[in-house]
Amino acid sequence: MPVRNTFDKQLIFNDLKIRDRNEILQYMATKMYERGYVKRTYAQAVIEREKVYPTGLQTEAFGVAIPHSDSIHVNQAVIAVCIVEEPIVFHVMGGTEEEEVLVKFIFMLAIDDPKKHIEMLSKLSVIFQDERKMQEIVTLEQDAIYEKLNCYINH
Amino acid sequence: MMKKKALVACGCGVASSTIVAKKLEDYCGERDIKLEWRICKAAEIPSLADMMKPDVIISITAVADLGNQIPVFDGKPFLTGIGVAKKLEEIYQAIIK
């Protein structure tokens, strides 16, 4: 069964002027909260988790981060997306404290039950590992990014 | 179809471990191995490994050797896409051993 509404048009950001990592995470999480996807505790949980278990990844095309929280802070699954103009420093997933990556794409994941979203998570990783797709997405406007991502994750 | 087991861990046992597990399941499935997997938090590895007795453990975060002969692999290539073919084959070889 195809995954529907994995993304939300209101949760695609590509014109934020924020440069601070925690501020961006806070901003995205707050928007997710306002749209009802996550609980009030989600923002703090994501920021705290990022400190202990960072989620920065260097893929072929760009630095990517997939911040997320334990499912107890989530009401309904969604992926918020932020493409920043100036890459932001994240720590590398599973890396040492010194290992950093400059992140261009933030996919903030709200996952209520990982078992229910295996395909979605798997497809998301296929997208962000695909250099051609990512190079294309980065040139698009908000609506087109939304359409494109939905198309990629449902096929 | 031969059945094998994998324990896959990441920071909070939600997203990253699921991505890794699914890729490994598909790879094994194409080679006629039915892979059963369970995701967990890194901290849960020792107790779950005891209980589940997996053929392999894959972890995103560094883990100490458990001293129980179960091979442990780094799951990061599954997420970055860099070096993933080699890593899949390495893990597959350990699974069928």
gemmi code that builds the backbone of each chain (N, CA, C; Angstrom):
import gemmi

chains = {
    "A": [
        ("MET", (0.841, -1.203, 0.000), (0.000, 0.000, 0.000), (0.869, 1.243, 0.000)),
        ("PRO", (0.557, 2.199, -0.878), (1.420, 3.381, -0.918), (1.291, 4.209, 0.362)),
        ("VAL", (2.341, 4.873, 0.696), (2.319, 5.731, 1.868), (1.745, 7.076, 1.439)),
        ("ARG", (0.678, 7.515, 2.100), (0.054, 8.790, 1.715), (0.442, 9.862, 2.726)),
        ("ASN", (0.453, 11.094, 2.230), (0.664, 12.235, 3.121), (1.841, 12.072, 4.071)),
        ("THR", (2.928, 11.626, 3.520), (4.128, 11.507, 4.330), (4.660, 12.892, 4.654)),
        ("PHE", (4.482, 13.802, 3.694), (4.948, 15.173, 3.875), (3.746, 16.090, 4.024)),
        ("ASP", (3.987, 17.309, 4.435), (2.925, 18.302, 4.582), (3.464, 19.574, 3.940)),
        ("LYS", (2.685, 20.120, 3.021), (3.129, 21.309, 2.279), (3.543, 22.438, 3.218)),
        ("GLN", (2.856, 22.515, 4.345), (3.174, 23.576, 5.327), (4.456, 23.280, 6.107)),
        ("LEU", (4.989, 22.088, 5.930), (6.194, 21.710, 6.676), (7.385, 21.493, 5.743)),
        ("ILE", (7.390, 22.261, 4.663), (8.534, 22.268, 3.745), (9.113, 23.681, 3.830)),
        ("PHE", (10.342, 23.790, 4.273), (10.932, 25.112, 4.473), (12.192, 25.252, 3.622)),
        ("ASN", (12.234, 26.310, 2.831), (13.477, 26.531, 2.086), (13.876, 28.009, 2.064)),
        ("ASP", (13.247, 28.783, 2.941), (13.615, 30.205, 2.957), (13.842, 30.716, 4.380)),
        ("LEU", (14.182, 29.814, 5.287), (14.421, 30.233, 6.671), (15.737, 30.992, 6.765)),
        ("LYS", (15.729, 32.013, 7.607), (16.952, 32.799, 7.755), (17.744, 32.376, 9.005)),
        ("ILE", (17.291, 31.312, 9.651), (17.939, 30.888, 10.894), (19.255, 30.170, 10.592)),
        ("ARG", (20.282, 30.479, 11.384), (21.595, 29.859, 11.153), (22.008, 28.899, 12.257)),
        ("ASP", (21.275, 28.941, 13.375), (21.649, 28.131, 14.530), (20.915, 26.786, 14.494)),
        ("ARG", (21.655, 25.729, 14.734), (21.092, 24.387, 14.616), (19.883, 24.187, 15.537)),
        ("ASN", (20.076, 24.483, 16.822), (18.976, 24.257, 17.767), (17.769, 25.130, 17.465)),
        ("GLU", (18.041, 26.347, 16.997), (16.921, 27.235, 16.648), (16.119, 26.679, 15.478)),
        ("ILE", (16.808, 26.125, 14.514), (16.107, 25.524, 13.373), (15.286, 24.328, 13.821)),
        ("LEU", (15.898, 23.484, 14.655), (15.176, 22.306, 15.144), (13.933, 22.742, 15.914)),
        ("GLN", (14.123, 23.771, 16.749), (13.014, 24.302, 17.542), (11.906, 24.827, 16.623)),
        ("TYR", (12.321, 25.573, 15.603), (11.359, 26.161, 14.668), (10.543, 25.078, 13.962)),
        ("MET", (11.239, 24.096, 13.419), (10.552, 23.027, 12.681), (9.612, 22.252, 13.606)),
        ("ALA", (10.118, 21.925, 14.797), (9.313, 21.146, 15.749), (8.081, 21.922, 16.189)),
        ("THR", (8.234, 23.239, 16.347), (7.099, 24.066, 16.761), (6.018, 24.062, 15.684)),
        ("LYS", (6.449, 24.159, 14.422), (5.488, 24.118, 13.312), (4.776, 22.758, 13.262)),
        ("MET", (5.507, 21.701, 13.550), (4.903, 20.362, 13.562), (3.890, 20.253, 14.697)),
        ("TYR", (4.225, 20.870, 15.819), (3.316, 20.890, 16.968), (2.042, 21.662, 16.632)),
        ("GLU", (2.226, 22.831, 15.995), (1.069, 23.655, 15.618), (0.134, 22.928, 14.643)),
        ("ARG", (0.693, 22.040, 13.843), (-0.120, 21.286, 12.885), (-0.653, 19.990, 13.506)),
        ("GLY", (-0.334, 19.764, 14.774), (-0.919, 18.633, 15.507), (-0.195, 17.302, 15.403)),
        ("TYR", (0.936, 17.282, 14.690), (1.622, 16.006, 14.477), (2.359, 15.501, 15.715)),
        ("VAL", (2.847, 16.457, 16.509), (3.672, 16.039, 17.652), (3.178, 16.701, 18.941)),
        ("LYS", (3.650, 16.168, 20.049), (3.281, 16.735, 21.343), (4.193, 17.913, 21.672)),
        ("ARG", (3.799, 18.640, 22.684), (4.572, 19.810, 23.094), (6.013, 19.442, 23.476)),
        ("THR", (6.182, 18.231, 23.975), (7.492, 17.767, 24.456), (8.451, 17.401, 23.320)),
        ("TYR", (7.935, 17.323, 22.098), (8.724, 16.815, 20.973), (9.992, 17.642, 20.705)),
        ("ALA", (9.819, 18.981, 20.665), (10.945, 19.850, 20.312), (12.139, 19.601, 21.233)),
        ("GLN", (11.876, 19.641, 22.528), (12.943, 19.437, 23.497), (13.552, 18.037, 23.368)),
        ("ALA", (12.691, 17.060, 23.146), (13.156, 15.678, 23.018), (14.096, 15.527, 21.822)),
        ("VAL", (13.750, 16.185, 20.714), (14.584, 16.094, 19.508), (15.938, 16.762, 19.754)),
        ("ILE", (15.900, 17.939, 20.353), (17.134, 18.689, 20.589), (18.055, 17.925, 21.553)),
        ("GLU", (17.474, 17.380, 22.600), (18.262, 16.609, 23.564), (18.841, 15.347, 22.927)),
        ("ARG", (18.027, 14.686, 22.135), (18.483, 13.456, 21.510), (19.610, 13.733, 20.517)),
        ("GLU", (19.484, 14.852, 19.821), (20.509, 15.212, 18.839), (21.875, 15.392, 19.512)),
        ("LYS", (21.850, 15.872, 20.758), (23.102, 16.056, 21.500), (23.741, 14.721, 21.838)),
        ("VAL", (22.928, 13.755, 22.241), (23.448, 12.450, 22.668), (23.680, 11.525, 21.480)),
        ("TYR", (22.693, 11.471, 20.585), (22.790, 10.624, 19.397), (22.588, 11.483, 18.156)),
        ("PRO", (23.650, 12.139, 17.697), (23.501, 13.034, 16.548), (23.073, 12.283, 15.294)),
        ("THR", (22.502, 13.025, 14.331), (21.941, 12.372, 13.142), (22.485, 12.916, 11.822)),
        ("GLY", (23.617, 13.619, 11.858), (24.198, 14.119, 10.621), (24.793, 12.992, 9.797)),
        ("LEU", (24.595, 13.078, 8.478), (25.118, 12.044, 7.576), (25.704, 12.701, 6.340)),
        ("GLN", (26.884, 12.278, 5.935), (27.431, 12.769, 4.681), (27.021, 11.817, 3.577)),
        ("THR", (26.139, 12.242, 2.683), (25.776, 11.387, 1.555), (26.552, 11.874, 0.335)),
        ("GLU", (26.318, 11.242, -0.811), (27.062, 11.611, -2.016), (26.863, 13.084, -2.380)),
        ("ALA", (25.617, 13.531, -2.297), (25.317, 14.879, -2.772), (25.487, 15.945, -1.690)),
        ("PHE", (24.865, 15.743, -0.554), (24.831, 16.779, 0.485), (24.978, 16.171, 1.872)),
        ("GLY", (25.242, 17.054, 2.832), (25.097, 16.651, 4.217), (23.605, 16.636, 4.531)),
        ("VAL", (23.183, 15.586, 5.207), (21.770, 15.411, 5.532), (21.669, 15.119, 7.020)),
        ("ALA", (20.603, 15.600, 7.657), (20.358, 15.200, 9.046), (18.935, 14.698, 9.162)),
        ("ILE", (18.741, 13.687, 10.004), (17.384, 13.150, 10.212), (17.018, 13.183, 11.699)),
        ("PRO", (16.933, 14.396, 12.281), (16.589, 14.480, 13.696), (15.208, 13.873, 13.964)),
        ("HIS", (15.087, 13.198, 15.091), (13.801, 12.618, 15.478), (13.810, 12.317, 16.966)),
        ("SER", (12.679, 11.827, 17.450), (12.567, 11.560, 18.886), (11.997, 10.166, 19.091)),
        ("ASP", (11.915, 9.791, 20.326), (11.204, 8.594, 20.716), (9.739, 8.771, 20.310)),
        ("SER", (9.053, 7.693, 20.011), (7.698, 7.808, 19.476), (6.675, 8.327, 20.499)),
        ("ILE", (7.020, 8.309, 21.772), (6.052, 8.786, 22.776), (5.705, 10.269, 22.606)),
        ("HIS", (6.551, 11.019, 21.900), (6.299, 12.450, 21.715), (5.512, 12.750, 20.435)),
        ("VAL", (5.095, 11.693, 19.742), (4.479, 11.863, 18.422), (2.993, 11.502, 18.432)),
        ("ASN", (2.172, 12.331, 17.766), (0.749, 12.009, 17.590), (0.516, 11.284, 16.275)),
        ("GLN", (1.118, 11.821, 15.204), (0.875, 11.278, 13.870), (2.151, 11.421, 13.049)),
        ("ALA", (2.456, 10.405, 12.277), (3.706, 10.417, 11.526), (3.717, 11.486, 10.432)),
        ("VAL", (4.849, 12.142, 10.287), (5.045, 13.120, 9.222), (6.557, 13.363, 9.086)),
        ("ILE", (6.958, 13.862, 7.933), (8.345, 14.280, 7.763), (8.349, 15.760, 7.393)),
        ("ALA", (8.992, 16.584, 8.218), (9.180, 17.999, 7.895), (10.531, 18.133, 7.202)),
        ("VAL", (10.595, 19.050, 6.246), (11.818, 19.185, 5.455), (12.308, 20.621, 5.485)),
        ("CYS", (13.590, 20.798, 5.717), (14.169, 22.130, 5.652), (15.441, 22.081, 4.817)),
        ("ILE", (15.502, 22.948, 3.821), (16.713, 23.068, 3.008), (17.310, 24.428, 3.348)),
        ("VAL", (18.516, 24.437, 3.873), (19.103, 25.698, 4.305), (20.036, 26.254, 3.233)),
        ("GLU", (20.098, 27.572, 3.195), (20.944, 28.218, 2.202), (22.424, 27.995, 2.539)),
        ("GLU", (22.758, 28.320, 3.802), (24.119, 28.112, 4.291), (24.132, 26.848, 5.131)),
        ("PRO", (24.876, 25.819, 4.719), (24.877, 24.572, 5.491), (25.190, 24.786, 6.977)),
        ("ILE", (24.583, 23.968, 7.798), (24.680, 24.072, 9.249), (25.452, 22.874, 9.791)),
        ("VAL", (26.273, 23.131, 10.791), (27.084, 22.054, 11.371), (26.227, 21.129, 12.245)),
        ("PHE", (26.270, 19.848, 11.930), (25.681, 18.804, 12.775), (26.802, 17.845, 13.141)),
        ("HIS", (26.609, 17.098, 14.194), (27.553, 16.023, 14.489), (27.140, 14.779, 13.716)),
        ("VAL", (28.133, 13.937, 13.461), (27.911, 12.763, 12.619), (27.278, 11.631, 13.417)),
        ("MET", (26.286, 11.030, 12.836), (25.614, 9.901, 13.458), (26.618, 8.792, 13.784)),
        ("GLY", (26.605, 8.357, 15.011), (27.496, 7.278, 15.427), (28.964, 7.665, 15.436)),
        ("GLY", (29.265, 8.954, 15.250), (30.654, 9.393, 15.181), (31.187, 9.852, 16.529)),
        ("THR", (32.425, 10.340, 16.523), (32.988, 10.875, 17.749), (32.544, 12.329, 17.893)),
        ("GLU", (32.867, 12.931, 19.026), (32.443, 14.304, 19.265), (33.044, 15.295, 18.273)),
        ("GLU", (34.180, 14.929, 17.701), (34.851, 15.854, 16.774), (34.301, 15.746, 15.356)),
        ("GLU", (33.633, 14.669, 15.045), (33.178, 14.463, 13.673), (31.946, 15.303, 13.361)),
        ("GLU", (32.136, 16.213, 12.394), (31.044, 17.101, 12.026), (30.731, 16.989, 10.546)),
        ("VAL", (29.527, 17.386, 10.195), (29.139, 17.387, 8.792), (28.324, 18.653, 8.531)),
        ("LEU", (28.554, 19.268, 7.371), (27.790, 20.466, 7.004), (26.502, 20.030, 6.325)),
        ("VAL", (25.396, 20.344, 6.968), (24.104, 19.820, 6.553), (23.308, 20.836, 5.740)),
        ("LYS", (22.827, 20.386, 4.599), (22.016, 21.209, 3.694), (20.541, 20.833, 3.803)),
        ("PHE", (20.284, 19.551, 4.021), (18.911, 19.030, 4.108), (18.619, 18.502, 5.503)),
        ("ILE", (17.561, 19.029, 6.114), (17.114, 18.466, 7.386), (15.764, 17.793, 7.151)),
        ("PHE", (15.709, 16.506, 7.418), (14.435, 15.778, 7.383), (14.079, 15.481, 8.821)),
        ("MET", (13.127, 16.226, 9.365), (12.753, 15.986, 10.748), (11.614, 14.978, 10.785)),
        ("LEU", (11.874, 13.864, 11.449), (10.945, 12.745, 11.396), (10.078, 12.671, 12.644)),
        ("ALA", (8.785, 12.586, 12.440), (7.880, 12.258, 13.533), (7.387, 10.849, 13.247)),
        ("ILE", (7.826, 9.897, 14.049), (7.493, 8.489, 13.816), (6.708, 7.980, 15.019)),
        ("ASP", (5.442, 7.578, 14.794), (4.658, 7.069, 15.922), (4.929, 5.588, 16.157)),
        ("ASP", (5.107, 4.833, 15.058), (5.396, 3.407, 15.197), (6.302, 2.989, 14.040)),
        ("PRO", (7.569, 2.737, 14.335), (8.510, 2.446, 13.235), (8.050, 1.277, 12.366)),
        ("LYS", (7.432, 0.281, 12.968), (6.987, -0.896, 12.210), (5.982, -0.512, 11.108)),
        ("LYS", (5.162, 0.512, 11.395), (4.157, 0.946, 10.423), (4.784, 1.727, 9.266)),
        ("HIS", (5.994, 2.210, 9.483), (6.574, 3.142, 8.509), (7.878, 2.656, 7.908)),
        ("ILE", (8.036, 1.333, 7.893), (9.264, 0.752, 7.366), (9.527, 1.211, 5.935)),
        ("GLU", (8.486, 1.094, 5.089), (8.657, 1.448, 3.675), (8.996, 2.928, 3.517)),
        ("MET", (8.295, 3.761, 4.280), (8.505, 5.197, 4.185), (9.939, 5.569, 4.580)),
        ("LEU", (10.397, 5.006, 5.670), (11.751, 5.322, 6.134), (12.790, 4.817, 5.146)),
        ("SER", (12.528, 3.625, 4.652), (13.442, 3.026, 3.703), (13.505, 3.868, 2.426)),
        ("LYS", (12.333, 4.313, 1.953), (12.310, 5.120, 0.722), (12.930, 6.498, 0.937)),
        ("LEU", (12.726, 7.038, 2.121), (13.350, 8.330, 2.407), (14.873, 8.207, 2.277)),
        ("SER", (15.406, 7.126, 2.803), (16.857, 6.953, 2.730), (17.323, 6.747, 1.290)),
        ("VAL", (16.473, 6.103, 0.485), (16.822, 5.940, -0.934), (16.871, 7.316, -1.612)),
        ("ILE", (15.925, 8.198, -1.247), (15.903, 9.535, -1.844), (17.154, 10.321, -1.450)),
        ("PHE", (17.448, 10.362, -0.145), (18.569, 11.237, 0.226), (19.939, 10.667, -0.132)),
        ("GLN", (19.958, 9.393, -0.517), (21.217, 8.826, -1.006), (21.368, 9.006, -2.516)),
        ("ASP", (20.325, 9.511, -3.159), (20.341, 9.638, -4.609), (20.807, 11.041, -5.011)),
        ("GLU", (22.025, 11.108, -5.499), (22.640, 12.394, -5.807), (21.817, 13.198, -6.819)),
        ("ARG", (21.329, 12.527, -7.858), (20.596, 13.222, -8.913), (19.293, 13.829, -8.390)),
        ("LYS", (18.557, 13.017, -7.630), (17.290, 13.508, -7.078), (17.509, 14.689, -6.136)),
        ("MET", (18.526, 14.588, -5.312), (18.784, 15.639, -4.329), (19.231, 16.932, -5.010)),
        ("GLN", (20.058, 16.796, -6.042), (20.511, 17.978, -6.785), (19.335, 18.676, -7.460)),
        ("GLU", (18.337, 17.886, -7.829), (17.159, 18.440, -8.467), (16.278, 19.148, -7.434)),
        ("ILE", (16.038, 18.482, -6.325), (15.148, 19.028, -5.294), (15.637, 20.389, -4.795)),
        ("VAL", (16.943, 20.506, -4.669), (17.513, 21.714, -4.092), (17.249, 22.961, -4.945)),
        ("THR", (16.933, 22.751, -6.227), (16.698, 23.889, -7.123), (15.230, 24.315, -7.136)),
        ("LEU", (14.342, 23.528, -6.502), (12.906, 23.741, -6.652), (12.310, 24.690, -5.610)),
        ("GLU", (11.099, 25.160, -5.922), (10.323, 25.961, -4.975), (9.528, 25.030, -4.062)),
        ("GLN", (9.051, 25.620, -2.974), (8.336, 24.870, -1.939), (7.300, 23.854, -2.453)),
        ("ASP", (6.363, 24.313, -3.293), (5.305, 23.429, -3.788), (5.880, 22.280, -4.611)),
        ("ALA", (6.839, 22.620, -5.436), (7.447, 21.605, -6.303), (8.244, 20.590, -5.482)),
        ("ILE", (8.870, 21.050, -4.410), (9.614, 20.133, -3.527), (8.641, 19.129, -2.937)),
        ("TYR", (7.507, 19.658, -2.467), (6.483, 18.807, -1.875), (5.997, 17.749, -2.866)),
        ("GLU", (5.652, 18.189, -4.073), (5.166, 17.266, -5.103), (6.209, 16.189, -5.407)),
        ("LYS", (7.426, 16.654, -5.567), (8.527, 15.764, -5.945), (8.765, 14.706, -4.875)),
        ("LEU", (8.857, 15.154, -3.627), (9.128, 14.221, -2.534), (8.002, 13.202, -2.393)),
        ("ASN", (6.752, 13.677, -2.509), (5.615, 12.765, -2.421), (5.662, 11.731, -3.527)),
        ("CYS", (6.023, 12.207, -4.697), (6.117, 11.307, -5.841), (7.202, 10.251, -5.603)),
        ("TYR", (8.367, 10.691, -5.147), (9.475, 9.751, -4.918), (9.169, 8.746, -3.819)),
        ("ILE", (8.461, 9.200, -2.780), (8.260, 8.291, -1.638), (7.109, 7.326, -1.886)),
        ("ASN", (6.242, 7.645, -2.843), (5.117, 6.752, -3.127), (5.375, 5.797, -4.290)),
        ("HIS", (6.534, 5.891, -4.902), (6.803, 5.008, -6.042), (8.074, 4.200, -5.869)),
    ],
    "B": [
        ("MET", (13.621, -21.870, 2.264), (14.288, -20.599, 2.586), (14.870, -20.654, 3.992)),
        ("MET", (16.144, -20.367, 4.100), (16.807, -20.407, 5.397), (16.404, -19.192, 6.232)),
        ("LYS", (16.235, -19.407, 7.525), (15.863, -18.293, 8.397), (17.059, -17.835, 9.225)),
        ("LYS", (17.271, -16.525, 9.274), (18.357, -15.967, 10.075), (17.835, -14.780, 10.868)),
        ("LYS", (18.617, -14.376, 11.857), (18.155, -13.286, 12.723), (19.183, -12.162, 12.846)),
        ("ALA", (18.688, -10.944, 12.830), (19.572, -9.783, 13.006), (18.993, -8.856, 14.064)),
        ("LEU", (19.883, -8.320, 14.862), (19.491, -7.298, 15.824), (20.095, -5.984, 15.336)),
        ("VAL", (19.253, -4.976, 15.174), (19.717, -3.715, 14.591), (19.474, -2.576, 15.579)),
        ("ALA", (20.539, -1.841, 15.902), (20.418, -0.817, 16.944), (20.789, 0.569, 16.451)),
        ("CYS", (20.101, 1.563, 16.988), (20.506, 2.951, 16.795), (20.213, 3.694, 18.088)),
        ("GLY", (20.376, 4.994, 18.086), (20.236, 5.780, 19.303), (18.944, 5.546, 20.054)),
        ("CYS", (17.813, 5.654, 19.347), (16.567, 5.468, 20.091), (15.711, 4.362, 19.512)),
        ("GLY", (16.271, 3.569, 18.626), (15.526, 2.423, 18.110), (14.282, 2.815, 17.352)),
        ("VAL", (14.361, 3.887, 16.584), (13.200, 4.321, 15.806), (13.524, 4.317, 14.308)),
        ("ALA", (14.145, 5.361, 13.836), (14.248, 5.545, 12.388), (15.434, 4.840, 11.741)),
        ("SER", (16.635, 5.178, 12.215), (17.835, 4.700, 11.527), (17.901, 3.174, 11.501)),
        ("SER", (17.583, 2.559, 12.631), (17.665, 1.101, 12.700), (16.657, 0.453, 11.747)),
        ("THR", (15.502, 1.077, 11.591), (14.485, 0.536, 10.684), (14.982, 0.566, 9.242)),
        ("ILE", (15.629, 1.675, 8.874), (16.161, 1.817, 7.516), (17.195, 0.726, 7.240)),
        ("VAL", (18.081, 0.529, 8.198), (19.136, -0.477, 8.049), (18.526, -1.880, 7.940)),
        ("ALA", (17.605, -2.173, 8.831), (17.010, -3.512, 8.882), (16.301, -3.858, 7.583)),
        ("LYS", (15.567, -2.896, 7.050), (14.802, -3.129, 5.822), (15.748, -3.427, 4.646)),
        ("LYS", (16.832, -2.667, 4.555), (17.777, -2.898, 3.445), (18.392, -4.286, 3.530)),
        ("LEU", (18.743, -4.661, 4.767), (19.365, -5.960, 4.955), (18.371, -7.086, 4.673)),
        ("GLU", (17.140, -6.879, 5.082), (16.088, -7.879, 4.835), (15.910, -8.100, 3.327)),
        ("ASP", (15.870, -6.990, 2.573), (15.710, -7.095, 1.121), (16.892, -7.819, 0.481)),
        ("TYR", (18.078, -7.463, 0.924), (19.293, -8.061, 0.356), (19.307, -9.571, 0.598)),
        ("CYS", (18.966, -9.950, 1.811), (18.942, -11.367, 2.161), (17.822, -12.084, 1.422)),
        ("GLY", (16.651, -11.421, 1.320), (15.508, -12.010, 0.634), (15.829, -12.367, -0.808)),
        ("GLU", (16.587, -11.486, -1.469), (16.990, -11.734, -2.853), (17.918, -12.947, -2.946)),
        ("ARG", (18.511, -13.329, -1.833), (19.433, -14.464, -1.805), (18.842, -15.656, -1.050)),
        ("ASP", (17.504, -15.675, -1.004), (16.797, -16.796, -0.385), (17.069, -16.994, 1.101)),
        ("ILE", (17.327, -15.916, 1.782), (17.439, -15.980, 3.240), (16.305, -15.139, 3.812)),
        ("LYS", (15.531, -15.750, 4.674), (14.467, -14.986, 5.339), (15.069, -14.380, 6.611)),
        ("LEU", (15.185, -13.077, 6.596), (15.805, -12.425, 7.748), (14.745, -11.877, 8.699)),
        ("GLU", (14.795, -12.382, 9.903), (13.945, -11.806, 10.946), (14.775, -10.778, 11.671)),
        ("TRP", (14.188, -9.613, 11.929), (14.992, -8.604, 12.596), (14.216, -7.918, 13.688)),
        ("ARG", (14.974, -7.354, 14.571), (14.367, -6.594, 15.650), (15.195, -5.332, 15.810)),
        ("ILE", (14.524, -4.195, 15.983), (15.251, -2.954, 16.200), (15.277, -2.640, 17.696)),
        ("CYS", (16.311, -1.960, 18.120), (16.404, -1.619, 19.542), (17.274, -0.389, 19.733)),
        ("LYS", (17.275, 0.103, 20.959), (18.196, 1.163, 21.350), (19.560, 0.533, 21.574)),
        ("ALA", (20.610, 1.310, 21.331), (21.962, 0.778, 21.492), (22.153, 0.162, 22.884)),
        ("ALA", (21.588, 0.809, 23.884), (21.772, 0.350, 25.265), (21.127, -1.013, 25.523)),
        ("GLU", (20.171, -1.380, 24.652), (19.466, -2.650, 24.872), (20.169, -3.845, 24.219)),
        ("ILE", (21.258, -3.573, 23.482), (21.906, -4.657, 22.734), (22.286, -5.853, 23.609)),
        ("PRO", (23.003, -5.646, 24.725), (23.451, -6.819, 25.480), (22.304, -7.737, 25.923)),
        ("SER", (21.248, -7.149, 26.476), (20.164, -7.998, 26.983), (19.398, -8.663, 25.843)),
        ("LEU", (19.146, -7.908, 24.758), (18.397, -8.488, 23.638), (19.211, -9.535, 22.891)),
        ("ALA", (20.518, -9.319, 22.818), (21.370, -10.288, 22.134), (21.329, -11.620, 22.884)),
        ("ASP", (21.287, -11.547, 24.196), (21.194, -12.748, 25.029), (19.904, -13.511, 24.776)),
        ("MET", (18.825, -12.725, 24.689), (17.505, -13.307, 24.566), (17.252, -13.849, 23.161)),
        ("MET", (17.617, -13.018, 22.171), (17.248, -13.308, 20.789), (18.269, -14.189, 20.069)),
        ("LYS", (19.495, -14.166, 20.540), (20.598, -14.898, 19.907), (20.654, -14.661, 18.390)),
        ("PRO", (20.874, -13.415, 18.000), (20.912, -13.111, 16.560), (22.184, -13.631, 15.904)),
        ("ASP", (22.119, -13.804, 14.586), (23.311, -14.224, 13.846), (24.270, -13.056, 13.670)),
        ("VAL", (23.722, -11.858, 13.566), (24.558, -10.659, 13.469), (23.907, -9.514, 14.246)),
        ("ILE", (24.763, -8.560, 14.622), (24.276, -7.324, 15.232), (24.776, -6.189, 14.357)),
        ("ILE", (23.888, -5.257, 14.026), (24.307, -4.084, 13.269), (23.946, -2.877, 14.117)),
        ("SER", (24.928, -1.986, 14.302), (24.661, -0.829, 15.145), (25.156, 0.446, 14.485)),
        ("ILE", (24.384, 1.510, 14.660), (24.766, 2.816, 14.134), (25.784, 3.458, 15.080)),
        ("THR", (25.539, 3.282, 16.357), (26.469, 3.839, 17.349), (27.488, 2.764, 17.725)),
        ("ALA", (28.662, 3.206, 18.111), (29.726, 2.266, 18.443), (29.311, 1.416, 19.650)),
        ("VAL", (29.554, 0.122, 19.576), (29.278, -0.746, 20.724), (30.498, -1.583, 21.062)),
        ("ALA", (30.652, -1.842, 22.342), (31.757, -2.673, 22.794), (31.472, -4.114, 22.391)),
        ("ASP", (32.523, -4.875, 22.153), (32.371, -6.283, 21.832), (31.691, -6.979, 23.014)),
        ("LEU", (30.710, -7.809, 22.708), (29.931, -8.429, 23.780), (30.599, -9.678, 24.331)),
        ("GLY", (31.619, -10.153, 23.631), (32.306, -11.358, 24.076), (31.446, -12.600, 23.924)),
        ("ASN", (30.502, -12.557, 22.997), (29.619, -13.722, 22.835), (29.658, -14.277, 21.415)),
        ("GLN", (30.699, -13.915, 20.668), (30.910, -14.464, 19.315), (29.948, -13.923, 18.255)),
        ("ILE", (29.015, -13.077, 18.622), (28.111, -12.543, 17.598), (28.810, -11.367, 16.908)),
        ("PRO", (28.998, -11.451, 15.582), (29.695, -10.357, 14.901), (28.876, -9.058, 14.912)),
        ("VAL", (29.584, -7.945, 15.118), (28.930, -6.633, 15.169), (29.396, -5.798, 13.976)),
        ("PHE", (28.456, -5.186, 13.264), (28.785, -4.378, 12.087), (28.297, -2.943, 12.235)),
        ("ASP", (28.987, -2.058, 11.517), (28.619, -0.643, 11.500), (27.494, -0.432, 10.471)),
        ("GLY", (26.403, 0.180, 10.907), (25.253, 0.349, 10.022), (25.235, 1.652, 9.242)),
        ("LYS", (26.231, 2.531, 9.488), (26.179, 3.857, 8.847), (26.136, 3.831, 7.317)),
        ("PRO", (26.885, 2.926, 6.653), (26.839, 2.941, 5.182), (25.426, 2.789, 4.618)),
        ("PHE", (24.538, 2.147, 5.348), (23.159, 1.978, 4.891), (22.429, 3.310, 4.832)),
        ("LEU", (22.905, 4.253, 5.606), (22.237, 5.548, 5.676), (22.885, 6.563, 4.747)),
        ("THR", (24.185, 6.491, 4.601), (24.868, 7.458, 3.740), (24.881, 6.974, 2.291)),
        ("GLY", (24.778, 5.671, 2.107), (24.856, 5.116, 0.762), (26.289, 4.897, 0.312)),
        ("ILE", (27.240, 5.382, 1.124), (28.642, 5.265, 0.737), (29.208, 3.956, 1.286)),
        ("GLY", (29.639, 3.089, 0.373), (30.200, 1.794, 0.781), (29.157, 0.770, 1.174)),
        ("VAL", (27.919, 0.987, 0.756), (26.847, 0.107, 1.224), (26.898, -1.283, 0.589)),
        ("ALA", (27.299, -1.354, -0.682), (27.338, -2.656, -1.363), (28.309, -3.597, -0.654)),
        ("LYS", (29.460, -3.049, -0.304), (30.494, -3.835, 0.353), (30.017, -4.285, 1.743)),
        ("LYS", (29.413, -3.360, 2.457), (28.941, -3.663, 3.811), (27.850, -4.723, 3.796)),
        ("LEU", (26.928, -4.621, 2.836), (25.849, -5.607, 2.727), (26.419, -7.004, 2.521)),
        ("GLU", (27.393, -7.089, 1.632), (27.977, -8.388, 1.321), (28.718, -8.947, 2.544)),
        ("GLU", (29.434, -8.057, 3.237), (30.155, -8.465, 4.450), (29.191, -9.073, 5.477)),
        ("ILE", (28.087, -8.375, 5.696), (27.119, -8.832, 6.692), (26.458, -10.122, 6.227)),
        ("TYR", (26.131, -10.145, 4.924), (25.515, -11.354, 4.360), (26.417, -12.570, 4.558)),
        ("GLN", (27.688, -12.384, 4.306), (28.632, -13.497, 4.464), (28.669, -13.978, 5.917)),
        ("ALA", (28.591, -13.031, 6.848), (28.594, -13.406, 8.269), (27.294, -14.131, 8.633)),
        ("ILE", (26.213, -13.721, 8.005), (24.909, -14.338, 8.301), (24.866, -15.796, 7.850)),
        ("ILE", (25.407, -16.068, 6.656), (25.300, -17.435, 6.126), (26.418, -18.348, 6.612)),
        ("LYS", (27.335, -17.792, 7.356), (28.477, -18.571, 7.823), (28.045, -19.687, 8.767)),
    ],
}
model = gemmi.Model(1)
for chain_id, residues in chains.items():
    chain = gemmi.Chain(chain_id)
    for i, (resn, *xyz) in enumerate(residues, 1):
        res = gemmi.Residue()
        res.name, res.seqid = resn, gemmi.SeqId(i, " ")
        for name, pos in zip(("N", "CA", "C"), xyz):
            atom = gemmi.Atom()
            atom.name, atom.element = name, gemmi.Element(name[0])
            atom.pos, atom.b_iso = gemmi.Position(*pos), 0.0
            res.add_atom(atom)
        chain.add_residue(res)
    model.add_chain(chain)
structure = gemmi.Structure()
structure.add_model(model)
structure.setup_entities()
